Amino acid sequence: MLLTVLVLGGSILAASTVAGYLTLLKIRTSSDVANSGKAVFAADTGIEWELYKAFKKSDYPQPLFSNGATFDSSNDGENIKSVGESGNVFRAFEIGIAGAANPLPE
């Protein structure tokens, strides 16, 4: 009888621990929604900044954000890649511009 109680108690403890860990992961994910939005908009800004520099031939300085988000972008002439970061959340965009004409007025 003692062995049965120990086995059942251990099983319930293990199940409770796993359920608690999964709940903690869900809470962390839901609390990072704000940072995820900031990172998405930062990555989008990086794409737009690279497009502006490419089509306007301008040396405009990199935009700064008041909310603490940052981005890292690159343009190799065929693809533009941008990774936005806010907190510990990263979001990325990539577009292809190979063969794109300059549609902007000079």
C-alpha positions in Angstrom: 0.0 0.0 0.0 2.9 2.4 0.8 4.5 1.7 -2.6 1.2 2.4 -4.4 0.8 5.7 -2.6 4.4 6.7 -3.5 4.0 5.7 -7.2 0.7 7.6 -7.5 2.1 10.6 -5.6 5.1 10.7 -7.9 3.0 10.4 -11.0 0.7 13.3 -9.9 3.8 15.4 -9.0 5.4 14.8 -12.4 2.1 15.6 -14.3 1.7 18.8 -12.2 5.3 19.8 -13.0 4.9 19.4 -16.7 1.6 21.3 -16.7 3.1 24.1 -14.8 6.1 24.3 -17.2 3.8 24.4 -20.2 1.7 27.1 -18.6 4.8 29.2 -17.9 5.8 28.9 -21.6 2.4 30.1 -22.7 2.5 33.1 -20.2 6.0 34.1 -21.6 4.7 33.9 -25.1 1.7 36.1 -24.4 3.7 38.7 -22.6 6.1 39.0 -25.5 3.4 40.1 -27.9 4.3 43.8 -27.4 7.9 43.1 -28.1 7.0 41.1 -31.2 5.0 44.0 -32.6 7.9 46.4 -32.0 10.3 44.0 -33.7 8.1 43.5 -36.7 7.8 47.3 -37.2 11.5 47.7 -36.8 12.2 45.1 -39.4 9.7 46.8 -41.8 11.4 50.1 -41.2 14.8 48.5 -42.1 13.3 47.3 -45.4 11.9 50.8 -46.2 15.1 52.5 -45.2 17.2 50.3 -47.6 14.6 50.8 -50.4 14.8 54.6 -49.9 18.6 54.5 -50.0 18.6 52.2 -53.1 16.1 54.2 -55.2 16.8 57.7 -54.1 20.6 57.2 -54.0 20.6 59.0 -50.7 22.9 58.6 -47.7 20.0 59.2 -45.2 21.1 58.2 -41.6 19.6 55.1 -40.0 16.3 55.8 -38.2 16.2 55.6 -34.3 13.3 54.3 -32.3 12.0 55.9 -29.1 10.6 52.5 -27.9 14.1 50.8 -27.7 13.7 48.6 -30.8 16.5 48.3 -33.3 17.1 46.7 -36.7 20.0 45.4 -38.7 19.5 45.5 -42.5 21.6 44.7 -45.6 21.3 45.2 -49.3 23.3 43.1 -51.7 21.8 44.5 -54.8 19.4 41.6 -55.3 17.9 41.1 -51.9 17.2 43.3 -48.9 17.2 41.6 -45.5 16.1 43.3 -42.3 16.0 41.9 -38.7 14.1 43.8 -36.1 14.8 43.3 -32.4 12.9 44.3 -29.3 13.8 42.8 -25.9 14.7 39.2 -26.7 12.3 39.0 -29.7 13.6 39.0 -33.3 11.5 39.3 -36.5 12.9 39.4 -40.0 11.8 40.4 -43.5 13.5 39.8 -46.9 12.5 41.1 -50.3 14.0 40.6 -53.7 14.8 43.7 -55.8 16.8 42.1 -58.7 15.8 43.9 -61.9 13.6 46.5 -60.2 13.4 49.8 -62.1 13.5 53.1 -60.4 9.8 54.2 -60.3 10.5 57.3 -58.3 10.8 60.7 -59.9 14.3 62.2 -59.9 
